[in-house]
Amino acid sequence: MTGRLAAMMVVLLAQAAPHGALAGTIGGLPVTPVSPAPMVTVPALDETGCRVPMLVWRCRNDALTLVYAFDMDVAPETAGALRLWVEQEGRVLSDPAAWPLTASHRNATVPAAAAAELLRAAQDGAEVLLRLDDPATGSELRDRFALTDVAPALAALPCTP
């Protein structure tokens, strides 16, 4: 029964995970995408407990967009106080700023300047750190992402220039 339960969990996670995920595991369980889709998903390097942070590049209206899925509830009234930024090897690539949150308030759309820096880092196969400071709660998130092997997947997206 335990093996059957584990197999069911893998199927559920694979269906819940964004299609086209590069992630080998989510929550420690293996992921197999159900079907291909025009997106590239990169999981954070570190286990974070109950969060599953990811970077998601996808095609929207023929344009490449990037979402930072930090996977933490943010109260709508404090959303403007959040500060997010990108670092690489201790160097700040994008100034701390309020990034627009998605409707779920668990993700942020990466602004064009920061998205361009992350795209350059992906082309270089670099590791980056995304930071989120929430002055309303005093919490800070630090999620590391290895962008090695991401450039070919991004180049294969139909909306990549």
C-alpha positions in Angstrom: 0.0 0.0 0.0 2.9 2.4 0.7 4.3 2.0 -2.8 0.9 2.6 -4.3 0.4 5.8 -2.2 3.8 7.1 -3.3 3.0 6.4 -6.9 -0.4 8.3 -6.5 1.5 11.3 -4.9 3.9 11.4 -7.9 1.0 11.5 -10.4 -0.7 14.2 -8.4 2.4 16.3 -8.1 3.2 15.8 -11.8 -0.3 17.0 -12.8 -0.1 20.0 -10.4 3.4 21.0 -11.5 3.7 23.4 -14.4 4.0 21.4 -17.7 7.5 21.5 -19.3 9.1 21.6 -15.9 12.9 21.1 -15.8 12.6 20.1 -12.2 13.6 16.5 -11.4 11.7 16.6 -8.1 9.2 18.8 -6.4 8.8 18.3 -2.7 11.4 15.5 -2.9 9.3 13.4 -5.3 10.1 12.8 -9.0 8.2 14.8 -11.5 7.2 13.7 -15.0 5.5 16.4 -17.1 2.1 15.3 -18.4 2.5 17.1 -21.8 4.7 19.7 -23.3 3.7 23.3 -23.1 5.4 26.7 -24.0 7.1 27.2 -20.6 10.3 26.5 -18.8 10.2 26.0 -15.1 13.3 26.1 -12.8 13.0 25.0 -9.2 15.0 26.6 -6.4 18.2 24.7 -5.4 17.4 24.5 -1.7 14.7 22.6 0.1 12.5 25.2 1.8 10.1 22.9 3.8 6.6 23.7 2.8 7.4 26.2 0.0 8.2 25.2 -3.6 9.8 28.3 -5.1 10.3 28.4 -8.9 11.2 30.6 -11.8 8.7 30.2 -14.7 9.4 31.5 -18.2 6.4 31.3 -20.5 4.9 32.6 -23.6 2.1 35.1 -23.2 0.7 37.0 -26.1 3.8 36.1 -28.2 6.0 37.6 -25.6 8.4 35.9 -23.1 7.4 36.6 -19.5 8.9 35.5 -16.3 7.2 34.8 -13.0 9.0 34.3 -9.6 6.8 31.8 -7.8 8.0 32.4 -4.2 5.1 30.3 -2.9 4.3 32.3 0.2 1.0 34.0 1.0 1.2 37.7 0.9 -1.7 39.8 2.3 -3.0 42.1 -0.5 -2.8 45.2 1.7 1.0 44.6 2.3 1.8 43.8 -1.4 3.1 47.3 -2.1 5.6 47.0 0.8 7.4 43.9 -0.6 10.8 44.5 -2.1 12.3 41.9 -4.5 15.6 41.8 -6.2 18.1 39.6 -8.0 21.8 39.0 -7.0 24.6 37.0 -8.7 27.8 36.2 -6.9 27.1 39.0 -4.3 26.4 41.6 -7.0 23.0 43.2 -7.2 21.5 42.7 -10.8 18.3 44.5 -10.1 17.5 47.2 -7.5 15.1 46.3 -4.8 11.6 47.2 -6.0 8.0 46.2 -5.7 7.2 43.6 -8.4 3.6 43.2 -9.4 2.0 40.2 -7.7 -0.2 37.7 -9.5 -3.9 37.2 -8.5 -2.9 34.4 -6.1 -0.5 36.8 -4.2 2.0 33.9 -4.1 3.9 34.9 -7.2 5.4 38.0 -8.7 5.7 39.0 -12.3 9.4 39.9 -12.9 9.7 43.4 -14.4 11.4 43.7 -17.8 14.8 45.0 -16.5 15.1 42.2 -13.9 13.8 39.6 -16.4 16.5 40.7 -18.9 19.2 40.3 -16.2 17.9 36.8 -15.4 17.8 35.9 -19.1 21.5 37.0 -19.4 22.3 34.9 -16.4 20.5 31.9 -18.0 22.5 32.4 -21.2 25.7 32.4 -19.1 24.5 29.3 -17.1 24.9 31.2 -13.9 23.5 30.8 -10.4 21.3 33.6 -9.1 19.7 34.5 -5.8 16.2 36.0 -5.7 15.4 37.9 -2.5 12.1 39.0 -1.1 11.9 41.3 1.9 8.5 41.8 3.5 8.7 44.8 5.9 5.1 44.1 7.1 6.1 40.8 8.6 9.9 41.2 8.9 10.4 38.0 6.9 13.0 37.5 4.2 13.1 34.8 1.5 16.3 33.9 -0.3 15.9 31.4 -3.1 18.9 30.2 -5.2 18.4 29.1 -8.8 20.9 27.3 -11.0 20.3 28.5 -14.6 22.6 26.0 -16.1 21.1 24.2 -19.1 18.2 26.6 -19.2 19.3 28.6 -22.3 18.5 25.8 -24.8 15.1 25.3 -23.3 14.4 29.0 -23.5 15.6 29.2 -27.1 13.1 26.4 -28.0 10.1 28.5 -26.7 8.1 29.8 -29.7 8.1 33.4 -28.3 11.8 33.7 -27.6 13.4 36.4 -29.8 
